[in-house]
């Protein structure tokens, strides 16, 4: 997705990859490293207003969703029954939909969740008038994302090409929130189209905001906060369900504990059965 001439088109992926590598290294030092399901989902779905932008490669929502569902099933079959998907991209609804479709289709015990990481630590993206360090609210390839790039992968940022822009909206500001929902307005940014000009018409630079105001210093607190939160989340999941255990089968699925017993064994251990042999009871198909 185009993030202006000063940032890489892979910025969303780069931010998340760097953050998760930080969590992996920290947990590895404690002797219980998380597992990263690499490589990440390199191409995804997009909101309508990004359509037509160079450097932006939209994948149809059903294709991206089905791809992720297949990855989830394969990981579950490999023994990874606690799956947390961290997002920085404008297709959160697709990831939420993938989890719902996955469970309706396969009815498997486990922990499955997605987190829009920057919304998860929104307090640390506040503007200076609200107790934060930023001059402007988080939108796209702007002050916030430029700051993240300068902190997490500075060798891939060229501030000579940074620009300041402003989108074109046809309705008063109070209806729709910004990227990290800082105002608790009636609608999230993704819950409508047509009330503002598409990016190709209004901000063809690929920047929506004040990219020139970015600095690595401004990204330190939000990145530190998400690292701390993800570590906490990991610890609390494992506290509730240690390695090799899952939530009670008959409380989180419509299957029986007896039916699932061989599928929940360690892969390739004696008596183990692959999830691909498990009879379907859920809704939907693979098409």
N, C-alpha and C positions, 0 to 999 in steps of 0.2 A: 504494500500500500504506500503510495507516494506520501512522503513526509518532508516535502520541500527539497530544494537543491542542496541544503546543508546537512541533511540527515540521510541515513540509508533507508531504502524502501522496506528493509527487513527490521525496522526499528522495534516494532511491537514484539517480534520474536526475540530480538537481542536483549531487550529489557528483561523479559521473563526468564530467558536462559541464564543470564548473569545472576539474577536473584536466586533462582533455584540451585545454581551451582554453589552459591554462598551457603544455602541451607545444607546442601549435601556435604560440603567441606566441614561445616560446623558439627553436624551429626556424626560424621566419620571420626572426628577427633574424640567424640564421646564413646566411640566403639559401636554405635548403632546407626550406620549411614542409611539415609533414605535411598531409594532407587529411582533414578530419573528415566522416564520412558522416552529416551531419545531415539531418533531426532524428533523435534516438536512438529506440530501440524504446521507445515511451512506455508501452505496456501489455505485460505478459508473463505467464508462468506463475507459479504459487505453490505452496509446500509445502502439504500438506493442512491443517496446523494453523492456517493463516491464514484458512481458509474461513469466510465469514459475517461477517467484520469490516467495518464501514462504512469507506468510504474505500479499500477494497481491491477491485480489479477483476481477478479471475483470468481469463486467457485459456486455453482448452484447450491442452494441451501441443503436440498435433500441429498446431494452427492457428498458434501462435507459432513453432514450428520451421519450418513451411513458409513462413511470411512471411519469416523470416530467410534461408532458403535462396534465395528469390527475390531478395532484396536482394543476397545474395552473388553470384549469377549476373549480375545487372544491373551490379554494380560491376566484376566481372571483364570483362564485355563492354565497359565504358567504359575499360578499361586499368588498373584498380586490381587488380593481381594479388598484392599483399601486403596482407593484411587481418588486423588485430588488433582483437579485440572485448574491450572492457573492461567488466567486470561488477561491480555492487555488490548485486545483487538475489538473492533466494533461489531462483533457477532455473538454477544453473550447469549441472546435468545436461542441461537442454534445449539450452543453447548448445553443449555438447560433442557432443550428439547431432546438432545441426544440421550441424556441421563433418563428422562422420562420414558422415551421409546425403548431404551435398553431394558429397563426394569419391567415394563409392560410386556415386552417380548420374551424375556428369558427368565424372569422371576428368580434372581440369584441373591443370596445373602452376601452382604459386604457393605462397605462405606463408599459411597459415590457422591462426590460433590464438585462444584465448580466455584471459583472465586475470581471475580473481577478485582485484581489485587489493588489497583489504585483507588477503587471505591471502598475497599476494606480498610484503608488507612486515610480516608478522605480528610480527617482533621489535620493531617500533616501537609496537605496541599492548600491550606487556607491562605488567603491574601493577607497582607500586612495589617489591614484594618480590622481583621478578625483574629489576630494573634499569630498569624503565620509569617512566612518569609517571602511569599510571592507577590508580584505586583498585579497579576491577572489570574483569573480562574482557569483551571485546566480545560482545554478544548482539544486541539489536535495539532501536533508538530509545532507547538507554541512554546511559551516560556517553560511550562512544566516538562514537556517531552524533550525539549532541547536540553534542559538541565539534566534530565535522566541520561541522555546520550553523552553529555560531557562528563558525567560521573562514571558511567558503566562501560562505555566504549569510546573514549575521547579520540582515539586514532581514526575513528570513522565519522567524525564530525568536522565540518569545515565552516566556521562561523563567517567567513567572507561572503558566503552565499545566504546567510540568514536574512529574513525579511519580516516585516510587520504587516499584518493584513487585518481586515475586519469583514466578517460575513454580512450577508444581506438578509434581514428578517422582515416579514410583512406584518407580524403581530407584535403586540407589546411583550416585553421581556418576561413578565411574570408567569407565563403558562408552562414553559418547558425548562427543565433543569440543564445544567452543564454536565460534562463527562463524569465527574465524581459525585454528582448529586449534592452539591454543597448547600443548596438553598431549600431542600425539601419541598419543591414546587409540585403542583398537581400531576405533571407528567415527566417521565424520564425523556432524555433527548431522543431515544429510539422509538418513542411511542407515537410518531407521526411523521409525515412528509408533506411537502407542498406549501408549508407556511414559511419556508425560507428558500433562497435560491440554491440550486445544486452547486457543488464545488467547482465544476468546470466553468460555470458562468460567473460565480462570485469571487472565488479564491483559487484560480488556476495554478497558483504557485504551489499548492499542496500544503499550505500553512494556514491555519485558522487561529490567529492570535499574534502575540508579540514574541516571535522567536528570538529577536535580538536581545531580549532581557534575560535569556537563559544563562545559568552558571552552575557549575558542578556543586558549589556550596549549597545551593537551594534544593538539591535533590538528596542531600545526605540524611536529613531527618525522615522523610517518607521511606527511603530505602531501608534505613535502620529499623523503622517501625514494622515494615512488612517482613523483614527477616526475623524479627522477634515474634511476630504473630504466627508466621508459618511454623516456626519451631514449637511454639505453644500448641498450635493445632495438631502437629505431628505427635507431640508428647501426650496430649489428651486422648487422641484416638488410640494410641498404643496402651495407654493406661486403662481405657475402657475395654479394649480388645487386643490383648498381647499378640505377638507374632504367632500365626498358625490358628488363630481363632477369629470368629466372625459373629455378628449379632445373631440372636436366636432365630433359627431358620423359620420356625412356625409363627414368629412374631413380625417378621419383615418380608415374608413371602407367603404364597398360597401352597407351597410345597411342604412335605413332611421331613422331619429330621432324619428318619430312616432312609427315605429316598435319596437324600443329599449326601449321606455319609461317605460313600465311595468317591464322590466327585470333590469332596472337600479334603481328601487326603493329599499329602505332598505329591506333586507330579512325578510319575514313574516309580513311586513306591509300591509295595505289594498291595494289591487290592484297589489301586487307584483307577478311576474311570475318567476319561476326557469329557469335558463339558459339551463337546460337539456331539456326543452320543446321548445327551440328556433329552428326554421327550419334552416337546413344547407343551405349555399350558397357557401361555400368554396370548396377547393380542398382536396383530400385525404380522408382517412377513419381512423377508430380506430384500424385497424389491422396492 
